[in-house]
């Protein structure tokens, strides 16, 4: 269940961050509400994850996956430019997440 909770936390954080961009500094009501609810859900499910996965590992996966996904959202939906260095960096993050999940014994308590 821990990885399901972590996945929910990641998706909620990406939704919240996307809505944060659309809220225009909390001046648009609906995206502002989505932002607050999304971050609340994200932190709640991250806290459930921390019952079984060490905080450093869970946070590394949560933040790394969140960065990769929100970069994709920005690129696709907000037409934000990603250059070669950005793609290389995002690829390294994905590689890091895979290495942690496949090879680290720290993820299994």
C-alpha positions in Angstrom: 0.0 0.0 0.0 2.9 2.4 0.6 3.7 2.7 -3.1 0.0 3.3 -3.9 -0.1 6.0 -1.2 3.1 7.5 -2.7 1.7 7.5 -6.2 -1.5 9.3 -4.9 0.8 11.8 -3.2 2.7 12.4 -6.4 -0.3 12.8 -8.6 -2.0 15.1 -6.1 1.1 17.3 -5.9 1.3 17.5 -9.7 -2.4 18.5 -9.9 -1.9 21.1 -7.2 1.2 22.6 -8.8 -0.6 22.8 -12.2 -3.5 24.5 -10.5 -1.1 26.8 -8.7 0.1 28.1 -12.1 -3.5 28.5 -13.2 -4.4 30.3 -10.0 -2.3 33.4 -11.0 -1.1 34.1 -7.5 -4.2 32.8 -5.8 -6.3 35.4 -7.7 -8.5 32.9 -9.5 -10.8 31.0 -7.1 -11.3 27.5 -8.5 -7.6 26.8 -9.3 -6.7 28.3 -5.8 -9.1 25.8 -4.1 -7.7 22.9 -6.2 -4.2 23.9 -5.2 -4.9 23.9 -1.5 -6.9 20.6 -1.7 -4.2 19.0 -3.9 -1.3 19.9 -1.5 -3.4 18.7 1.4 -4.1 15.3 -0.2 -0.4 15.1 -1.3 0.9 15.7 2.2 -1.6 13.4 3.8 -0.7 10.5 1.5 3.0 11.2 1.8 2.6 11.0 5.6 1.0 7.6 5.2 3.9 6.5 3.0 6.4 7.5 5.8 5.0 4.8 8.1 6.8 2.1 6.0 9.3 3.9 3.7 12.2 5.9 5.1 11.7 9.6 4.8 14.7 10.3 2.6 13.8 7.6 0.1 10.1 8.5 0.0 10.9 12.2 -0.4 13.4 11.5 -3.1 10.9 9.5 -5.1 8.0 12.0 -4.4 10.0 15.1 -5.3 11.9 13.5 -8.2 8.8 12.0 -9.8 6.9 15.3 -9.1 9.6 17.3 -10.9 9.6 15.1 -13.9 5.8 15.0 -14.2 5.2 18.7 -13.6 7.9 19.4 -16.2 6.0 17.3 -18.7 2.7 19.1 -17.7 4.4 22.5 -18.2 5.9 21.4 -21.6 2.6 19.9 -22.9 -0.1 22.1 -21.4 1.6 25.4 -20.7 3.9 25.3 -23.8 7.0 25.8 -21.6 10.3 25.2 -23.4 12.6 22.4 -22.2 16.1 22.4 -23.7 18.5 19.5 -24.1 20.0 20.1 -20.6 16.5 20.0 -19.1 15.8 16.7 -20.8 19.1 15.2 -19.7 18.5 16.3 -16.1 15.0 14.9 -16.1 16.4 11.6 -17.6 18.9 11.5 -14.7 16.1 12.0 -12.2 14.1 9.1 -13.8 17.2 7.0 -13.7 17.8 7.8 -10.0 14.2 6.9 -9.1 14.6 3.6 -10.9 17.9 2.9 -9.2 16.4 3.6 -5.8 13.4 1.4 -6.4 15.2 -1.5 -8.0 18.5 -1.7 -6.2 18.1 0.0 -2.8 17.3 -2.2 0.2 16.3 1.0 2.0 13.0 1.0 0.3 11.9 -2.2 2.0 11.4 -2.1 5.8 
